[in-house]
C-alpha cells in the first residue's frame, strides 16, 4: 500500500470528504495541516506545482489533485488500483 498524504486546512469540507473516503476504504492517510504552517504550505506548493486549494492529495509520489479528482478516480473505479499499485 502506498503512503497517502493529504494537505488540509481547518474546517475544509472537501478535506473532510477526502479523509472520510480513505477511512471508508480502510486506508490510513497522513493528514498535514498546511494552511497556517508556512513550511508545510511551501512543501505543498512545491509538490503540487503551485496548487493553492485544499486539499492537495498525494498517493505515493503521484499528485492526485483535490477532492474532485479523488472522487472521480473512485467513481471511475480507478482509485483502488492506484492505492494498491
N, CA, C and O atoms as a DFTB+ gen file, in Angstrom:
340 C
 N C O
     1  1       0.855      -1.185       0.000
     2  2       0.000       0.000       0.000
     3  2       0.892       1.236       0.000
     4  3       1.843       1.331       0.776
     5  1       0.575       2.167      -0.869
     6  2       1.347       3.407      -0.967
     7  2       1.002       4.353       0.175
     8  3      -0.091       4.292       0.737
     9  1       1.939       5.223       0.509
    10  2       1.695       6.236       1.526
    11  2       0.773       7.311       0.962
    12  3       0.974       7.792      -0.154
    13  1      -0.232       7.681       1.737
    14  2      -1.197       8.703       1.338
    15  2      -0.925       9.953       2.167
    16  3      -0.833       9.887       3.392
    17  1      -0.796      11.103       1.483
    18  2      -0.617      12.376       2.169
    19  2      -1.703      13.325       1.689
    20  3      -1.921      13.494       0.490
    21  1      -2.385      13.944       2.662
    22  2      -3.449      14.892       2.354
    23  2      -3.138      16.197       3.077
    24  3      -3.174      16.266       4.306
    25  1      -2.832      17.230       2.296
    26  2      -2.603      18.559       2.867
    27  2      -3.963      19.214       3.067
    28  3      -4.753      19.323       2.130
    29  1      -4.231      19.652       4.302
    30  2      -5.548      20.160       4.658
    31  2      -5.474      21.539       5.286
    32  3      -4.403      22.059       5.599
    33  1      -6.672      22.115       5.458
    34  2      -6.825      23.334       6.259
    35  2      -8.030      23.125       7.164
    36  3      -8.925      22.346       6.835
    37  1      -8.063      23.815       8.303
    38  2      -9.174      23.635       9.241
    39  2     -10.536      23.975       8.612
    40  3     -10.654      24.897       7.806
    41  1     -11.534      23.218       8.999
    42  2     -12.938      23.432       8.607
    43  2     -13.197      23.340       7.107
    44  3     -14.171      23.904       6.608
    45  1     -12.344      22.642       6.400
    46  2     -12.485      22.468       4.947
    47  2     -13.353      21.240       4.666
    48  3     -12.942      20.117       4.959
    49  1     -14.560      21.441       4.096
    50  2     -15.433      20.291       3.860
    51  2     -14.857      19.286       2.862
    52  3     -15.091      18.085       2.993
    53  1     -14.116      19.758       1.878
    54  2     -13.520      18.843       0.902
    55  2     -12.398      18.031       1.533
    56  3     -12.177      16.879       1.161
    57  1     -11.698      18.621       2.476
    58  2     -10.659      17.899       3.214
    59  2     -11.302      16.768       4.015
    60  3     -10.821      15.635       4.007
    61  1     -12.402      17.092       4.711
    62  2     -13.119      16.075       5.482
    63  2     -13.583      14.941       4.577
    64  3     -13.463      13.769       4.931
    65  1     -14.108      15.289       3.419
    66  2     -14.617      14.260       2.491
    67  2     -13.492      13.352       1.997
    68  3     -13.660      12.136       1.906
    69  1     -12.347      13.953       1.680
    70  2     -11.210      13.157       1.206
    71  2     -10.742      12.196       2.289
    72  3     -10.533      11.012       2.026
    73  1     -10.580      12.700       3.498
    74  2     -10.133      11.846       4.598
    75  2     -11.163      10.761       4.903
    76  3     -10.797       9.629       5.216
    77  1     -12.447      11.102       4.812
    78  2     -13.514      10.121       5.056
    79  2     -13.506       9.019       3.994
    80  3     -13.754       7.856       4.313
    81  1     -13.227       9.366       2.758
    82  2     -13.177       8.362       1.690
    83  2     -12.042       7.374       1.945
    84  3     -12.224       6.166       1.799
    85  1     -10.883       7.882       2.323
    86  2      -9.771       6.977       2.640
    87  2     -10.117       6.093       3.835
    88  3      -9.808       4.902       3.841
    89  1     -10.759       6.679       4.845
    90  2     -11.147       5.907       6.026
    91  2     -12.140       4.814       5.651
    92  3     -12.040       3.684       6.129
    93  1     -13.095       5.153       4.797
    94  2     -14.096       4.178       4.335
    95  2     -13.422       3.005       3.626
    96  3     -13.885       1.866       3.703
    97  1     -12.336       3.300       2.945
    98  2     -11.597       2.269       2.222
    99  2     -10.628       1.517       3.123
   100  3      -9.979       0.564       2.692
   101  1     -10.533       1.954       4.388
   102  2      -9.626       1.285       5.314
   103  2      -8.171       1.661       5.111
   104  3      -7.268       0.906       5.469
   105  1      -7.949       2.835       4.533
   106  2      -6.597       3.302       4.231
   107  2      -6.249       4.444       5.178
   108  3      -7.031       5.378       5.352
   109  1      -5.075       4.360       5.786
   110  2      -4.607       5.421       6.688
   111  2      -3.967       6.518       5.851
   112  3      -2.998       6.275       5.132
   113  1      -4.509       7.720       5.946
   114  2      -3.948       8.882       5.247
   115  2      -3.208       9.750       6.250
   116  3      -3.683       9.966       7.365
   117  1      -2.056      10.240       5.856
   118  2      -1.297      11.174       6.679
   119  2      -1.838      12.572       6.417
   120  3      -1.661      13.117       5.328
   121  1      -2.493      13.149       7.411
   122  2      -3.035      14.495       7.276
   123  2      -1.974      15.511       7.679
   124  3      -1.399      15.426       8.764
   125  1      -1.720      16.474       6.795
   126  2      -0.765      17.543       7.067
   127  2      -1.534      18.859       7.039
   128  3      -1.966      19.310       5.978
   129  1      -1.701      19.467       8.196
   130  2      -2.395      20.747       8.278
   131  2      -1.429      21.840       7.812
   132  3      -0.470      22.175       8.506
   133  1      -1.697      22.385       6.632
   134  2      -0.726      23.269       5.988
   135  2      -1.154      24.728       5.901
   136  3      -0.331      25.578       5.563
   137  1      -2.392      25.043       6.188
   138  2      -2.901      26.387       5.948
   139  2      -2.173      27.454       6.753
   140  3      -1.925      28.549       6.248
   141  1      -1.829      27.146       7.995
   142  2      -1.227      28.158       8.865
   143  2       0.208      27.825       9.244
   144  3       0.769      28.426      10.160
   145  1       0.803      26.867       8.539
   146  2       2.193      26.484       8.761
   147  2       2.964      26.811       7.480
   148  3       2.836      26.112       6.474
   149  1       3.755      27.865       7.524
   150  2       4.444      28.366       6.331
   151  2       5.283      27.283       5.656
   152  3       5.256      27.147       4.432
   153  1       6.024      26.516       6.445
   154  2       6.888      25.482       5.878
   155  2       6.077      24.373       5.211
   156  3       6.416      23.928       4.114
   157  1       5.012      23.928       5.866
   158  2       4.161      22.870       5.287
   159  2       3.440      23.375       4.039
   160  3       3.271      22.629       3.075
   161  1       3.017      24.636       4.053
   162  2       2.362      25.204       2.871
   163  2       3.344      25.273       1.698
   164  3       2.983      24.949       0.566
   165  1       4.575      25.691       1.965
   166  2       5.596      25.745       0.913
   167  2       5.873      24.347       0.367
   168  3       6.048      24.164      -0.838
   169  1       5.911      23.369       1.264
   170  2       6.109      21.976       0.855
   171  2       4.984      21.533      -0.075
   172  3       5.230      20.917      -1.112
   173  1       3.737      21.855       0.310
   174  2       2.580      21.508      -0.503
   175  2       2.664      22.180      -1.878
   176  3       2.455      21.531      -2.903
   177  1       2.969      23.470      -1.895
   178  2       3.060      24.209      -3.157
   179  2       4.125      23.625      -4.069
   180  3       3.916      23.511      -5.276
   181  1       5.263      23.257      -3.501
   182  2       6.359      22.688      -4.299
   183  2       5.954      21.338      -4.885
   184  3       6.212      21.073      -6.059
   185  1       5.328      20.491      -4.084
   186  2       4.944      19.159      -4.543
   187  2       3.789      19.192      -5.534
   188  3       3.687      18.320      -6.398
   189  1       2.909      20.202      -5.414
   190  2       1.701      20.254      -6.251
   191  2       1.837      21.205      -7.434
   192  3       0.844      21.528      -8.085
   193  1       3.052      21.655      -7.717
   194  2       3.287      22.592      -8.815
   195  2       2.484      23.880      -8.652
   196  3       1.924      24.406      -9.614
   197  1       2.438      24.380      -7.403
   198  2       1.820      25.676      -7.152
   199  2       0.332      25.671      -6.881
   200  3      -0.264      26.743      -6.773
   201  1      -0.292      24.510      -6.768
   202  2      -1.729      24.449      -6.464
   203  2      -1.966      24.971      -5.053
   204  3      -1.290      24.553      -4.114
   205  1      -2.923      25.885      -4.900
   206  2      -3.142      26.536      -3.616
   207  2      -4.431      26.113      -2.920
   208  3      -4.672      26.517      -1.782
   209  1      -5.252      25.317      -3.571
   210  2      -6.524      24.916      -2.972
   211  2      -6.322      23.701      -2.060
   212  3      -5.331      22.977      -2.160
   213  1      -7.292      23.508      -1.175
   214  2      -7.252      22.378      -0.244
   215  2      -8.435      21.472      -0.504
   216  3      -9.528      21.937      -0.827
   217  1      -8.214      20.174      -0.362
   218  2      -6.963      19.514      -0.034
   219  2      -6.100      19.318      -1.273
   220  3      -6.576      19.439      -2.402
   221  1      -4.834      19.017      -1.049
   222  2      -3.962      18.515      -2.097
   223  2      -3.587      17.101      -1.666
   224  3      -3.090      16.883      -0.561
   225  1      -3.833      16.150      -2.556
   226  2      -3.760      14.732      -2.213
   227  2      -2.666      14.057      -3.028
   228  3      -2.545      14.250      -4.237
   229  1      -1.872      13.255      -2.316
   230  2      -0.785      12.509      -2.939
   231  2      -0.898      11.039      -2.562
   232  3      -1.090      10.695      -1.396
   233  1      -0.777      10.185      -3.564
   234  2      -0.724       8.744      -3.353
   235  2       0.671       8.330      -3.779
   236  3       0.985       8.278      -4.968
   237  1       1.506       8.036      -2.787
   238  2       2.919       7.828      -3.073
   239  2       3.467       9.120      -3.645
   240  3       3.296      10.183      -3.048
   241  1       4.121       9.046      -4.788
   242  2       4.665      10.233      -5.454
   243  2       3.700      10.847      -6.461
   244  3       4.032      11.833      -7.120
   245  1       2.522      10.274      -6.582
   246  2       1.550      10.737      -7.580
   247  2       0.658      11.821      -6.978
   248  3       0.032      11.622      -5.937
   249  1       0.613      12.968      -7.652
   250  2      -0.251      14.061      -7.227
   251  2      -1.632      13.819      -7.825
   252  3      -1.828      13.944      -9.034
   253  1      -2.578      13.474      -6.970
   254  2      -3.945      13.213      -7.420
   255  2      -4.645      14.524      -7.750
   256  3      -5.377      14.616      -8.735
   257  1      -4.414      15.538      -6.916
   258  2      -5.091      16.826      -7.051
   259  2      -5.936      17.060      -5.822
   260  3      -5.505      16.783      -4.702
   261  1      -7.144      17.572      -6.024
   262  2      -8.047      17.855      -4.918
   263  2      -9.105      16.782      -4.759
   264  3      -9.000      15.693      -5.323
   265  1     -10.125      17.110      -3.980
   266  2     -11.185      16.130      -3.713
   267  2     -11.933      15.756      -4.984
   268  3     -12.281      14.588      -5.161
   269  1     -12.187      16.697      -5.864
   270  2     -12.930      16.377      -7.089
   271  2     -12.212      15.316      -7.910
   272  3     -12.843      14.404      -8.445
   273  1     -10.897      15.434      -8.008
   274  2     -10.112      14.447      -8.759
   275  2     -10.119      13.093      -8.055
   276  3     -10.200      12.048      -8.702
   277  1     -10.034      13.119      -6.721
   278  2     -10.085      11.882      -5.942
   279  2     -11.431      11.191      -6.132
   280  3     -11.488       9.983      -6.359
   281  1     -12.511      11.959      -6.040
   282  2     -13.855      11.404      -6.215
   283  2     -14.046      10.841      -7.620
   284  3     -14.714       9.822      -7.796
   285  1     -13.464      11.496      -8.617
   286  2     -13.564      10.999      -9.993
   287  2     -12.850       9.656     -10.140
   288  3     -13.345       8.756     -10.819
   289  1     -11.691       9.526      -9.505
   290  2     -10.977       8.240      -9.538
   291  2     -11.829       7.146      -8.908
   292  3     -11.911       6.038      -9.437
   293  1     -12.459       7.451      -7.783
   294  2     -13.316       6.476      -7.108
   295  2     -14.526       6.140      -7.977
   296  3     -14.877       4.970      -8.129
   297  1     -15.153       7.148      -8.537
   298  2     -16.344       6.959      -9.385
   299  2     -16.017       6.099     -10.609
   300  3     -16.831       5.282     -11.038
   301  1     -14.810       6.294     -11.168
   302  2     -14.405       5.556     -12.364
   303  2     -13.800       4.191     -12.051
   304  3     -13.386       3.468     -12.958
   305  1     -13.749       3.837     -10.758
   306  2     -13.203       2.537     -10.368
   307  2     -11.697       2.445     -10.458
   308  3     -11.155       1.342     -10.534
   309  1     -11.004       3.572     -10.451
   310  2      -9.549       3.580     -10.615
   311  2      -8.786       3.819      -9.317
   312  3      -7.567       3.654      -9.280
   313  1      -9.485       4.204      -8.256
   314  2      -8.785       4.557      -7.011
   315  2      -8.145       3.335      -6.357
   316  3      -7.002       3.403      -5.906
   317  1      -8.864       2.230      -6.303
   318  2      -8.308       1.024      -5.669
   319  2      -7.018       0.585      -6.344
   320  3      -6.051       0.228      -5.670
   321  1      -7.000       0.611      -7.664
   322  2      -5.792       0.226      -8.407
   323  2      -4.634       1.166      -8.083
   324  3      -3.496       0.724      -7.925
   325  1      -4.926       2.465      -7.983
   326  2      -3.876       3.440      -7.657
   327  2      -3.338       3.190      -6.256
   328  3      -2.128       3.256      -6.035
   329  1      -4.222       2.905      -5.314
   330  2      -3.803       2.668      -3.934
   331  2      -2.975       1.404      -3.791
   332  3      -2.049       1.358      -2.981
   333  1      -3.296       0.386      -4.562
   334  2      -2.657      -0.909      -4.416
   335  2      -1.579      -1.192      -5.445
   336  3      -0.958      -2.255      -5.415
   337  1      -1.353      -0.271      -6.341
   338  2      -0.372      -0.455      -7.421
   339  2       1.027      -0.612      -6.870
   340  3       1.977      -0.776      -7.636
